[in-house]
């Protein structure tokens, strides 16, 4: 592990494993830190084909934090890591991490491919109803956190906002990083609020001309699918791959399939 400084001076912990083409992973909002990529042996599987870089997003793991949270700082953090790695880099983000990766692609010139697994933000007919519900859930989460009920707050988030089924939640609970996730649950309400205030500007993403793969689950919530379609329409050189029979966490439920799709995309010549 090494620490780099982001553009605002916040230290960001970066980890490296494997060999081969450079692959930078950005973990999502329900994750504790970069250890989420160890679930189901995913990091090891990817490291057989790539030099895998991961980092703890601010406020989590070994990374620092700032007194005020702004979503834009997350974009800068990922860009700072990518710039430190140097080109060429494949950037892959999941969920909240995919939203970060999408914006990061506009802030660094080191990328040659982009992979986004279901970024989630307010859009279209889902906007008002989803975010009103989100506010209610995060308010209940905050009360649980204030009462020391961090685990219950995390389960509520995974069930109600990530829409994981009981089996998927149990996969999370049995993973080695579960207690880290529980400790980091206080970061989720601030990230949900930041996402609620995010405005998607399709026009600016026309500037992303690198090959882009969007991943989505056939069993994912309608909002997640709609965002994927919208982002696909905005980026000129993109396409969508559907994980049939899986939802928002196919890297957990079908890790071999996930690695197969990432590897196939990485090996494509353009």
C-alpha positions in Angstrom: 0.0 0.0 0.0 1.1 3.5 -0.8 -0.5 6.9 -0.2 -0.9 9.6 -2.7 -2.3 13.1 -2.2 -5.5 14.1 -4.0 -5.9 17.5 -5.4 -7.2 18.9 -2.1 -4.4 17.3 -0.2 -6.4 14.4 1.2 -4.3 11.2 1.4 -5.6 8.3 -0.6 -4.5 4.7 0.1 -3.6 2.8 -3.1 -3.0 -0.9 -3.5 -1.4 -2.9 -6.3 -1.4 -6.6 -7.2 -0.9 -8.9 -10.2 0.7 -8.1 -13.6 -0.4 -7.2 -17.1 -2.5 -4.3 -18.4 -3.3 -1.7 -15.8 -6.8 -2.0 -14.3 -8.1 0.6 -11.7 -11.1 -0.4 -9.7 -13.5 2.0 -7.9 -15.6 0.5 -5.2 -19.2 1.5 -4.6 -21.2 3.1 -1.8 -22.2 0.1 0.2 -18.6 -1.1 0.3 -16.3 -0.6 3.3 -13.2 0.1 1.3 -11.1 -1.5 -1.5 -11.3 -4.9 0.2 -14.7 -5.3 -1.4 -12.8 -6.6 -4.4 -11.6 -9.6 -2.4 -15.1 -11.0 -2.2 -15.5 -14.3 -4.1 -11.7 -14.2 -5.0 -12.4 -11.5 -7.5 -9.1 -9.5 -7.0 -7.0 -12.7 -7.3 -8.9 -13.7 -10.5 -8.4 -10.3 -12.1 -4.7 -10.2 -11.0 -4.1 -13.3 -13.1 -4.6 -11.1 -16.2 -4.1 -7.4 -15.0 -2.0 -5.2 -12.8 -4.9 -4.4 -10.5 -5.0 -1.1 -8.7 -7.6 -0.4 -6.0 -7.9 2.4 -3.5 -9.9 3.3 -0.3 -12.3 6.0 -1.2 -12.1 9.0 1.1 -13.4 8.5 4.6 -12.9 4.7 4.4 -10.1 2.3 5.1 -6.6 3.8 5.2 -7.5 7.0 3.3 -8.1 10.4 4.8 -11.1 12.6 4.7 -12.1 16.2 4.7 -14.3 18.2 7.0 -16.8 18.9 4.2 -18.0 16.2 1.8 -18.3 17.0 -1.9 -18.9 14.4 -4.6 -16.5 16.3 -6.9 -13.6 15.5 -4.6 -14.3 11.8 -5.3 -13.8 12.4 -9.0 -10.5 14.2 -8.3 -9.4 11.3 -6.0 -9.9 8.7 -8.7 -8.2 11.0 -11.3 -5.2 11.5 -9.0 -4.8 7.8 -8.7 -5.1 7.3 -12.4 -2.6 10.0 -13.1 -0.1 8.5 -10.6 -0.4 5.1 -12.3 0.2 6.6 -15.7 -1.2 5.7 -19.0 -2.7 3.5 -20.3 -5.3 2.5 -17.7 -8.6 0.7 -17.8 -11.0 2.3 -15.3 -13.8 0.1 -13.8 -16.4 1.4 -11.3 -19.3 -0.3 -9.7 -22.5 1.5 -8.5 -21.5 4.8 -6.7 -18.0 3.9 -7.9 -19.3 3.8 -11.5 -20.8 7.3 -11.1 -17.3 8.4 -9.9 -15.6 6.6 -12.8 -17.9 8.2 -15.3 -16.9 11.7 -14.2 -13.3 10.8 -13.7 -13.0 9.9 -17.4 -13.4 13.7 -18.1 -10.6 14.6 -15.6 -7.7 12.4 -16.7 -6.0 11.6 -20.0 -4.6 8.3 -18.8 -7.5 6.1 -19.7 -7.9 4.0 -22.8 -11.0 2.0 -21.8 -13.8 2.5 -19.4 -16.1 0.0 -17.7 -19.2 1.1 -15.7 -21.4 -1.4 -13.8 -24.7 0.3 -13.1 -24.0 3.9 -12.0 -27.0 5.2 -10.0 -28.3 8.7 -9.9 -31.6 10.5 -10.2 -33.1 10.5 -13.7 -36.4 10.8 -15.6 -39.6 9.5 -14.1 -37.7 7.8 -11.3 -36.2 11.0 -10.0 -38.8 12.3 -7.6 -40.2 9.1 -6.2 -36.9 7.4 -5.8 -35.2 10.2 -4.0 -38.1 10.9 -1.7 -37.9 7.3 -0.7 -34.1 7.5 -0.4 -34.4 10.5 2.0 -36.7 8.5 4.2 -34.4 5.4 4.2 -31.3 7.4 4.9 -33.0 9.3 7.6 -33.9 6.0 9.3 -30.3 4.8 8.7 -29.0 7.9 10.4 -31.2 7.3 13.5 -29.9 3.7 13.6 -26.3 4.9 13.4 -26.9 7.5 16.1 -28.2 4.7 18.3 -25.2 2.5 17.6 -27.1 0.1 15.4 -24.7 0.3 12.5 -25.3 -3.3 11.2 -29.0 -2.8 11.1 -28.5 0.5 9.2 -26.3 -1.2 6.6 -28.7 -4.1 6.1 -31.5 -1.5 5.6 -29.5 0.3 2.9 -28.6 -2.9 1.1 -32.2 -4.1 1.2 -34.1 -0.9 0.4 -31.8 1.2 -1.8 -29.5 -1.3 -3.4 -32.4 -3.8 -3.7 -30.4 -6.8 -2.8 -32.3 -10.0 -2.1 -31.8 -12.0 1.1 -29.3 -14.4 -0.5 -27.2 -11.5 -1.9 -27.2 -9.8 1.5 -26.1 -13.0 3.2 -23.2 -13.2 0.7 -22.2 -9.8 1.9 -22.6 -10.7 5.6 -20.5 -13.8 5.2 -17.6 -12.0 3.5 -14.4 -11.1 5.4 -15.0 -7.3 5.0 -18.5 -7.2 6.6 -17.4 -5.6 9.8 -15.4 -3.0 7.8 -18.6 -2.2 6.0 -20.5 -1.9 9.3 -17.9 0.6 10.6 -18.1 2.7 7.4 -21.9 2.9 7.3 -21.9 6.5 8.5 -20.5 7.5 5.1 -23.6 6.2 3.2 -26.1 9.0 4.1 -23.7 11.7 2.9 -23.1 9.9 -0.4 -26.8 9.3 -0.9 -27.4 13.1 -0.4 -24.6 13.9 -2.9 -26.2 11.6 -5.4 -29.6 13.1 -4.9 -28.1 16.5 -5.8 -26.2 15.2 -8.9 -27.4 16.5 -12.3 -26.6 14.3 -15.2 -25.5 16.4 -18.3 -25.6 14.0 -21.3 -23.9 16.5 -23.6 -20.6 16.7 -21.7 -20.1 12.9 -21.9 -19.8 13.1 -25.7 -16.2 14.0 -24.9 -15.6 10.4 -23.7 -14.4 8.8 -27.0 -12.6 5.8 -25.5 -14.3 2.4 -25.8 -16.8 2.0 -22.9 -18.5 -1.1 -21.6 -21.6 -0.8 -19.5 -22.5 -3.8 -17.4 -26.0 -4.4 -16.0 -28.0 -7.2 -14.4 -31.2 -8.5 -15.9 -32.6 -8.6 -12.3 -31.5 -5.1 -11.3 -34.0 -2.5 -10.3 -35.6 -0.5 -13.2 -33.8 2.7 -12.2 -30.4 1.1 -12.5 -31.3 -0.2 -15.9 -32.6 3.1 -17.0 -29.4 4.9 -15.9 -27.4 2.4 -17.8 -29.4 3.0 -21.0 -29.1 6.8 -20.6 -25.3 6.7 -20.1 -24.9 4.3 -23.1 -26.8 6.8 -25.3 -24.6 9.7 -24.1 -21.2 8.1 -24.7 -20.3 7.8 -28.4 -18.3 4.6 -28.3 -20.1 2.4 -25.8 -22.2 -0.8 -25.5 -24.1 -2.7 -22.9 -23.6 -6.3 -21.7 -26.4 -7.8 -19.5 -25.7 -10.4 -16.8 -28.7 -12.6 -17.3 -30.2 -13.9 -14.1 -28.1 -11.6 -12.0 -28.6 -8.2 -10.4 -26.5 -5.3 -9.1 -23.6 -7.5 -7.7 -22.8 -10.1 -10.4 -19.1 -9.8 -9.3 -20.3 -11.6 -6.1 -22.9 -13.9 -7.5 -21.1 -14.8 -10.8 -17.4 -13.8 -10.4 -16.2 -16.0 -13.3 -18.7 -14.5 -15.7 -17.8 -11.0 -14.5 -14.0 -11.6 -15.0 -14.8 -13.1 -18.4 -16.6 -10.0 -19.7 -14.0 -7.7 -18.3 -11.2 -9.7 -19.9 -12.9 -10.0 -23.2 -13.4 -6.2 -23.4 -9.9 -5.5 -22.3 -8.5 -7.7 -25.1 -10.6 -6.1 -27.9 -8.6 -4.2 -30.4 -10.1 -1.0 -31.8 
